[in-house]
Amino acid sequence: MLTALRPVPSTPDLVEQVYRRLQDAMASGQLAPGQRVTQEELAKQLVVSRQPVLQALRLLKKDGLLLDAPGRGLLVAPLDVQRIGQVYDVRQALDGLAVRLAAERRAPLPEALFRKGREAFASGDIAAMIDADMAFHMAVYEASGNPLIADSAALHWQHLRRAMGVVLQSHTILDTVWDEHEAIANAIAQGQAETALALVHQHSQRARENLTARLNQWLHPTPPPAPHNDPETP
């Protein structure tokens, strides 16, 4: 049985709203990896007709977030550690290009990003932490002046959001993440392209190692030790 999802208001961009709502549900764990979904049940949960749900499901399947289920319906794609590592390979390349171009422009990033990011971290709100982290990287992409970077990164961030959502249910985000973000932003604003590039590579590698290790723990939990039977204990 699906966790209750908030209804979607009927507006001209209904397909996009359903698509985003389902993305968010996957990132939050409401739609868990391996869970079966059907057009009819989602339409009922979201209080919309089946047509926009069908179109949104097609988009999510194209993105690799849904797979055909045996029999009828679709499955939320399982999370895969190797795939997430590959996503980080691509993200690191895009982030590196973005910070270099942004540093050449000496583009300042909004101060509000860091305030909101630290507030989200302090609150422990998983969705807010993920949104704030993504907002920082999207701001760097925008600062690069090349809109194709953000367009290219958007698909990969969908997969990262899902993995982060699962991991953050039982782990906290690295407490240095917003210090690292500020250091990258400062190097960009000062036009220090090589420094910004080195910092973003370190940041991406640390995030990759942390997320993939914790995701692997989630996928393959260590069984509890067997109880010790002491023959002298009555």
Salt bridges, closest charged atoms under 4 A:
GLU16 OE2 - ARG20 NE 2.64
ASP24 OD1 - ARG161 NH2 2.78
GLU40 OE2 - ARG50 NH1 3.30
GLU40 OE1 - ARG72 NH2 3.04
ASP68 OD1 - LYS61 NZ 2.83
ASP89 OD1 - ARG208 NH1 2.31
ASP95 OD2 - ARG91 NE 3.21
ASP95 OD2 - HIS137 ND1 3.35
GLU104 OE2 - ARG100 NH1 3.15
ASP133 OD1 - HIS181 NE2 3.32
ASP179 OD1 - ARG118 NH2 2.85
GLU180 OE1 - HIS203 ND1 2.52
GLU180 OE2 - ARG206 NH1 2.75
GLU182 OE2 - ARG118 NH2 2.82
